[in-house]
Amino acid sequence: MSDKYKEFRPNWENEVPVEGSYRSIFKWGAPDGFKSPNEKLYKVMKDKFNLTDDDFKEKIYLGNEKVEANKEIALKPEQIEMFRKIVGEENVKLDDYSRVDVAYGMTLYDSLRLRRGIVENIPDVVLYPRDRDDIEKIVKYCNEELIPVYVFGGGSSVTRGLEAVKGGVTLDLRPHFNKVIEFNEKNQTITVEAGMSGPKLEETLNNAVKLFGAKRAYTCGHFPQSFEGSSVGGWVVTRGAGQNSTYFGKIEDMVMQQEYVTPTGVIVSDPFPAQAVGPSIDHIMMGSEGAYGVLTHVTLKIFRLMPENQRKFSYIFKSWEDAQAAAREIMQSQFGFPSVFRLSDPEETDIALKLYSVDGTILDKMMSIKGYKKMERCLFLGFTDGETKFTKNVKKQLHKICKKHGAMYLTSYPTKHWEKGRFNDPYLREALVDYGIMIDTMECSVTWDSMPKVHAGVREFCKSRPNTVNMTHMSHVYPQGANLYFIFIAKMDTVEEYLDYQQGILDNIQKYGASMSHHHGIGKMFAPWIEDSIGKNQLEVFRALKKHFDPNNIMNPGGTMAFDLPDEEKRVRKY
Ligand SMILES: Cc1cc2nc3c(=O)[nH]c(=O)nc-3n(C[C@H](O)[C@H](O)[C@H](O)COP(=O)(O)OP(=O)(O)OC[C@H]3O[C@@H](n4cnc5c(N)ncnc54)[C@H](O)[C@@H]3O)c2cc1C
């Protein structure tokens, strides 16, 4: 985002965090990566939150202090010695920084706590397994000794998934567990260790000709916004969705085979494109968030890399109703799906047009003249992927439907702006939180017939708080419905105020009958809502599986998926 200012410019933080500090843990992405609001967004915030330049003169809770955990190590010396024997002396860490580093992810609550030096739940020891044998030995030993085991993939959890509530060990897969096991061009698959990062996987596939002597280059097709800070294993066990999922599918559509090391033993799914041999073990294990076992290897279906065929588009609709009707028709017409499909509601459109520098341009004037009114109009942008005639046809058919529903074509200009920020927008968060402005996201899954009431109901709650921005979009779309992704931005003074508001949004997602998560998973943060959302009988099935794989509850204990959540912490629907 261009950071040009004509008037007062806050001193947005752009220093590499102090080594060993809290900030070096909660800051997103590369230590020297920064993004600050441009003047337009800065003005929007001042206006919406009733703030002045004076409110942006002093930063608060920067978290530049050195990490101090003050948490005793509860494991016995002989247990630590055993870990040293298993993974080697150099792969066992007991210092405060390493322990805190793996216990917190990217939940806003994590950032708020660490900024204030609040360290609640950390492992006693961090282990860096070198291979799957190390993992097998660790899990077996921990099961015998009843030591809790947590797994750290990329650390981008937004559900308190990593928090080591019961102490024990955290396996950090980043340093060693990130290699390619097999590339199979004939079957169009790749098998990798679960700790491989998104960029490393994609770089490997893009360079398949050079690396494996392949006939062509490939792509994984999975690009979550957290791409640069997440791992293949993390994607699978949280059932993530990339921004191109409308064409490539969610991660569960791409998984062909997996191996998990559980306290009960190793379980490997079958390597077939599809089968009918009882319920799917792949689907039973995907989404288990480290509570059944450690995912070690994944075989993914891959795709041909053809960026030259991508066609970008963007449209503006007169209303959210017109936009939803067009989205549904596009997805139900069976001409193929675009890959990025992003449809913003009026409030998000208003802000997006400012951020994408459309506000005040000739395009903006044309929209106003033609009756696309501010705070009613809705921006739709995206692109197509696939074979050249396919992408051309998808764009053509989609164009006809948008026109039929009264949309105006806006060229590819807004899409190109969105693309520039798609992976670096997360850097904005800490710039805002430095001044006490909270930005957080909540997401759910809905059918077309329930979308209007879920959108209106959740939004009504969000807007019941004065001076709060609430932007919503759909970004993973299906013939039967879509996700709804709620973003709020508000000046809040305390962590409690943030938590109350965030929980209120979740209560309303639950109240209006949407699924509590489309792709972030449940973790420990959303677990209180799970039983009411999916029902006791379904949760009992998950619990029975937990008992089978992990009878001693050593895997990610302390609230994950509500497996061991006390009754009084459950959230029951309020009507
Ligand atoms: C800025 C931002 C944008 C995001 N955008 C998206 C998005 O577009 N789409 C999306 O789907 N998600 C998104 N997320 C959420 C997050 O990136 C995903 O949940 C991601 O799949 C987590 O992967 P990870 O490797 O970072 O997992 P981690 O954070 O390391 O772990 C997540 C959970 O999985 C467990 N786990 C990790 N690896 C293993 C393993 N090998 N075996 C067993 N358990 C394991 C952990 O214990 C934890 O419970 C976003 C997050 C952020 C911060």
The ligand as a Gaussian input file, in Angstrom:
#p B3LYP/6-31G(d) Opt

LIG

0 1
 C       -2.782000     -13.156000       8.569000
 C       -3.419000     -14.506000       8.511000
 C       -4.141000     -14.866000       7.398000
 C       -4.732000     -16.130000       7.335000
 N       -5.378000     -16.485000       6.187000
 C       -5.861000     -17.737000       6.064000
 C       -6.466000     -18.148000       4.832000
 O       -6.535000     -17.402000       3.862000
 N       -6.929000     -19.419000       4.770000
 C       -6.820000     -20.289000       5.818000
 O       -7.239000     -21.425000       5.693000
 N       -6.286000     -19.897000       6.995000
 C       -5.790000     -18.666000       7.138000
 N       -5.214000     -18.276000       8.315000
 C       -5.171000     -19.204000       9.454000
 C       -3.924000     -20.095000       9.476000
 O       -2.940000     -19.601000       8.612000
 C       -4.311000     -21.492000       9.071000
 O       -5.092000     -22.064000      10.096000
 C       -3.138000     -22.415000       8.737000
 O       -3.664000     -23.528000       8.072000
 C       -2.345000     -22.863000       9.942000
 O       -1.137000     -23.456000       9.483000
 P        0.196000     -23.375000      10.368000
 O        1.204000     -24.228000       9.708000
 O        0.571000     -21.982000      10.614000
 O       -0.310000     -24.080000      11.684000
 P        0.070000     -23.760000      13.189000
 O       -0.371000     -22.394000      13.556000
 O        1.478000     -24.097000      13.448000
 O       -0.861000     -24.833000      13.913000
 C       -2.257000     -24.785000      13.820000
 C       -2.831000     -25.990000      14.565000
 O       -2.448000     -27.181000      13.898000
 C       -1.628000     -28.003000      14.737000
 N       -0.567000     -28.558000      13.888000
 C        0.250000     -27.893000      13.043000
 N        1.026000     -28.764000      12.364000
 C        0.674000     -30.000000      12.782000
 C        1.101000     -31.316000      12.457000
 N        2.049000     -31.553000      11.551000
 N        0.525000     -32.358000      13.091000
 C       -0.449000     -32.162000      14.025000
 N       -0.876000     -30.935000      14.373000
 C       -0.323000     -29.866000      13.764000
 C       -1.124000     -27.090000      15.821000
 O       -0.840000     -27.805000      16.987000
 C       -2.287000     -26.135000      15.973000
 O       -3.278000     -26.721000      16.780000
 C       -4.621000     -17.019000       8.419000
 C       -3.883000     -16.649000       9.549000
 C       -3.279000     -15.408000       9.595000
 C       -2.464000     -15.037000      10.788000

